[in-house]
Each structure stands twice: as C-alpha cells, then as structure tokens.
C-alpha cells in the first residue's frame, strides 16, 4: 500500500472518529471537535488526499464567492443509523470540495 492510500485511509478514519465521538460525548464536545477537523481539512495541502469521486447533490456559488453544498435526502421517519452515515458522507464530501475548489478560508 503506497503512502497516498495510507494517508487517505488515516484521513477518513479521522473523520469517522470525529463523527463517532460527537455521537457519544456530551454537548459542546462536537462544536470544538468539528472546528478542529474543519481546520485540518482547510489547511491540508495534499492534492491527493480526496481524489475519490463524490456524489454532489447540489452546489451553489453566490456573487460573493461563497459556496453552498446541499445533501438532499428523503424523509426517513425511523432511526436506522442513517443520520451518522449521512454526517460522515457530508464531511467527506466537504473535504473533497475544499480540496477540489482550492478553498482555504472557512468563510467560503
């Protein structure tokens, strides 16, 4: 296994760990932990980090160059663990978009 694949696996594990911890820890933990993860995503300079294709439902860019990414799901009235899976997908896709669109500012 080459280093790029190992780095990608470690990066995905970091996202998975953050999502899992946010489900288990007390209120407030996720706010801090997600900001840390988001900063790591924004400052990651490796162009090969998020090279897997992602399914982007909807992406907008306004006149101020701010992006809006939407993940569209149907209403599911029963808890089957999908919420955690959607969060993982959303953050991994966010990391991909940050890399692909060369975003380095949280305000964008």
C-alpha positions in Angstrom: 0.0 0.0 0.0 1.5 3.3 -1.0 1.7 6.4 1.3 -1.1 8.3 -0.5 -3.5 5.5 0.1 -2.4 5.2 3.8 -2.8 8.9 4.2 -6.3 8.8 2.7 -7.3 5.9 5.0 -6.0 7.8 8.0 -7.8 11.0 7.0 -11.1 9.1 6.5 -10.6 7.4 9.9 -10.1 10.9 11.5 -13.5 12.0 10.0 -15.1 8.7 11.2 -13.7 9.1 14.7 -14.9 12.7 14.9 -18.5 11.7 13.9 -18.5 8.8 16.3 -17.1 10.9 19.2 -19.7 13.6 18.6 -22.5 11.0 19.0 -21.1 9.7 22.3 -19.7 12.8 24.1 -21.6 15.4 26.0 -23.0 18.6 24.4 -20.4 21.1 23.4 -17.7 18.5 22.5 -18.8 18.3 18.9 -18.6 22.1 18.4 -14.9 22.1 19.4 -14.0 18.8 17.7 -15.7 19.7 14.4 -14.0 23.1 14.3 -10.6 21.3 14.8 -11.5 18.8 12.0 -12.6 21.6 9.7 -9.4 23.5 10.3 -7.4 20.3 9.4 -9.4 19.9 6.2 -8.9 23.6 5.2 -5.1 23.5 5.9 -4.5 20.1 4.2 -2.3 20.9 1.3 -2.1 17.3 -0.1 -3.9 17.4 -3.5 -4.2 13.6 -3.5 -6.0 13.4 -0.2 -9.5 13.4 -1.5 -9.3 12.1 -5.0 -12.2 9.6 -4.8 -15.2 10.7 -6.7 -18.0 12.1 -4.6 -21.7 12.4 -5.3 -22.6 16.1 -5.1 -26.4 16.7 -5.0 -26.4 20.5 -5.2 -23.6 23.1 -5.2 -24.1 26.8 -5.5 -21.7 29.8 -5.6 -23.0 33.2 -4.9 -21.7 36.6 -6.2 -19.5 36.9 -3.1 -17.7 33.6 -4.0 -19.3 31.7 -1.1 -20.2 28.1 -1.8 -23.3 26.3 -0.6 -23.3 22.5 -0.7 -26.6 20.6 -0.1 -27.0 16.9 0.6 -30.6 16.0 -0.3 -32.2 13.0 1.3 -35.8 11.8 1.5 -37.6 11.9 4.9 -37.0 8.8 6.9 -39.2 8.6 9.9 -37.4 5.8 11.7 -34.0 5.7 13.2 -31.8 3.2 11.3 -28.4 4.8 11.9 -28.6 6.7 8.7 -28.1 10.0 10.4 -24.5 9.1 11.3 -23.8 7.8 7.8 -25.1 11.0 6.3 -22.9 13.1 8.5 -19.9 11.0 7.5 -20.7 11.4 3.8 -21.3 15.1 4.2 -18.0 15.8 5.9 -16.0 13.6 3.5 -17.7 15.4 0.5 -17.0 18.7 2.2 -13.3 17.8 2.4 -13.3 16.8 -1.2 -14.9 20.1 -2.3 -12.4 22.1 -0.2 -9.6 20.3 -1.9 -11.1 20.4 -5.4 -12.2 24.0 -5.3 -9.0 25.2 -3.5 -10.9 26.7 -0.6 -8.7 27.8 2.3 -11.0 30.1 4.1 -13.8 28.9 6.3 -15.9 31.8 5.3 -16.1 30.5 1.7 
